Amino acid sequence: MNMKKIALSLFALFCTLIISCGQQQQQNEEETQYEVTISTTEGDITVVLYNDTPLHRDNFVQQAEAGYFDSTLFHRVIRDFMIQGGDPTSKQAEPGQFIGNEGPEPTVPAEFRYPTHFHKRGALAAARESDDVNPKRESSGYQFYIVCGRTFPTDSLLDMADSRMYAYSGQHITPELREYYRNNPGTPHLDASYTIFGEVIDGMDIVEKIQTAPTDSNDRPLTDVRILGTTINKK
């Protein structure tokens, strides 16, 4: 074999190794499971982040690693619906101050994975601006919510939720999810319109406790429910 052929062979081997390493790194990233414990004044909530919503997963991990969520409030709490937090203005908010409209902020492109991910009890999802100012339905880079929800035991209730879901996303509740929502709590009218990127795996009792907090006319708890810190665990 002459030197030119040897050089070409070595170059081909080098390229193969680079591609292989890249594929292995991507596979490792896809197999890594992120769990984040959100420590609050009411107790700890642990969520697992989905790998098929990588933009939201990575954004949430980045914010948690930076300590961004520390001292923010669960500023919007609606019983049988959800608890919402992450607004940066909530850190130094005065009692009774309206929270939740912090203005321009980083956004994350939508990653809808319906019906794989839907608004079941414990779903972790990203808040966003309304369709009229956010037609691409991009997510807030900060604010998130955890679903509490309720059951929809009658066809009339499910039809109403289905109509709202269709208005949001142009899709309908699947027959399988109709049966699920009849027997399990959730918020079906938000499906396929807000990105779900994880779920609670421990501490749902804390979420339930927070959702029952007395609130003002803006759904802000009368006694602050504050995030004390976040802990990330990779598996």
N, C-alpha and C positions, 0 to 999 in steps of 0.2 A: 504494500500500500504506500503510495507516495505521500509527501507532506501535505499536499492540497486536500487529498481525501481524508487524511487524519484530522486536519483542521476542521473540515466540514463535519466529520463524525463527532468531534468534540463539541462543535457548536450545536449540532442537533441534540446531543445529550444534555448540554447546558439548558437549551430551550425546554426540553422535556422535563428537566428537574424544576425549572421555574414554574412551568404550568402545573406540575404535580404539587409543588409547595403551595401555590395559590389555591388550588382545589382543596387541598387538605386544610388550609387556613379557613376557607369558606365553610367547609364541612364542620370544623371545630366550632366556628361561630354559630352555625345553625344548631349544633347539638348542645351548646352552653345554655343552661337554664338560669335565668336571673330571678331571684326572689328578693323583694324589698320589704323590710319591716318598717312601718310608719308608726313611730311612737307618739302618742297623743296624751293629752291631759286626762283622757278617759281610759287609756290602756293601749295595747299594741294591736296593730292590724298588719298582717303579712299578706302580700300579694305576689303572685307569680306573673311574669311578663311573657307574652306570646312571642315566639320567634317568627311567626308569619306576618307580624306587623313591625318589621325591624326599625323603621323610622321612628315610630312612637316608643318602642322599647329603648332604643339608644338615647332618645331625647330624655326620657324619664330617668334613665340611669345617670346621664350626664348631670341633670338638675339635682338628683339626689346626692351624687358624689360631690358636687359643689356646695352642698348644704343649702341649696336654694330654698327648699321647702321649710327649713327650720324657722319656727316662729310664725308661720302663716296660719290662718284660721280655716276651719270648716265654716265658711261664711254663709252658706245657703243650705238649709236643711228642710226637707219637705217629707213629712211622714208618709210612708207607703209609696215613696217615689225614689229619692236618692239623697246623698249628702255630697256637697261640692266644696272643694278647697283649692288652694294654690294661688290665689290672687296676691300679687306682690304688695298691693296697698294695704292688705290686711295686717301686716306686721305691726304697724303703729296706729291702727285704726282706733278712733275714739269710740266709747260706748254709743250705740245707736247710729253710728255712721254707716251710710250705704256703701256696700262693698260688692265688687264684681264687674265693674266697668272701668278697667284700668287703662283703656285706650290702646293705641297701636302696640303690638308686641310681636315677637317671633311666632311664626306659625309652622305647622307640620302638615305636609300633604295628606289628604285623606287616604286611609287604608281600610276600606270596607271589606270584610270577609264574611258577609252574610250568605247563607245561613249557618256557616261553620261557627261564627261567633255571634251571639245574640244577647239581648238585654235581660239575662236571667239574674236572679238574686245573687249579689256578690260580684257582678261584672264590673271591671274597671275600665272606664272610658274617658275620652278627652272631650272637654267642653269646647264650644266654638261660638263664633258670631252667627247671627241668623242669616238665612239664605239671601235676603235682599241686599246685604252688604258683603256677603261671602258666598257667591254662587258656586265656587269650587268646593265648599264645605271643608275648608282646611281647618285643622284643629288648633286650639290654643297651645302655645308652647309651654304653658304653665298650669292652667287650670284643668282639673280632673274631677270626676265624680265616681261614686260607688253606688251601684243600684241596690235599693231595698225592694221596691216594687210591691205588687199585690197580685192576687189571682184574678182571672177573667172567666168566671165559671159559666157565663151564659153566652149564647151566640150573639145577642144584641151588643154586649160589651166588646166581644171580639170583633164584631163587624165595625164598631165605632173605632177601635184601635187600628183595624186594618185600613179604614178610610184615611185616618191621619197618617199612617205609615205610607200609603200610596201617594198622598199629597206631598210628603217629604221626599220620597225616594223613587216613586214610580214602580215599586214592587209591592207584592202582597205577602201576607203571612202564609207560610207554607202549611199544608195540612198537619205535618208532624209538629210544628211549633204551635199551631192552634191547640192541639191536644196537650202540649207541654204547658202552655199558659193557662189552660183550664184548671190545672192541678198544682201549678207551681208559681210562686211570685216572680214578677218581672215587669218590664215596661216596653211592651211590644211596639208601640207607636214610634219609638226611636230607632228601631232596627234599620240597618242599611243607610242610615243618615248621619250617625255619629260613630267615630272609630272606637271600637272596643279593642283594647290591647293587653288585657290581663284579667285576673280574677282573684278574689280573696280566697286564700287557702287556710288561714287561721285568723281568729279575731272577729268573726262575723257578729259575735255577740256584742262587741264594742261598737260596730257599725249600727246595730239595732238600737243600742243604748243612745248613741248620738242622734239618731233620727227621731227619737222621742223628746228631744230637748225642747222646752218652751221657746218660742221664737217671736220676733216682732213682725210688723207688717211687711217687711222685706225678706222674711224667712231667715233672718240672722238669729242664731241662738242668743237669748238674753244673757246667758253666762258663756263667755268665750270658750270654745273648744279649740285648743291650739295644738299644732304639730310641734313636738319638741325636737325631733330629729329623725333621720332615716338611716337604716343599716342595710347594706347590699351584700347578698350572699350569692356566689356563682357556683353552680353545680355541673 
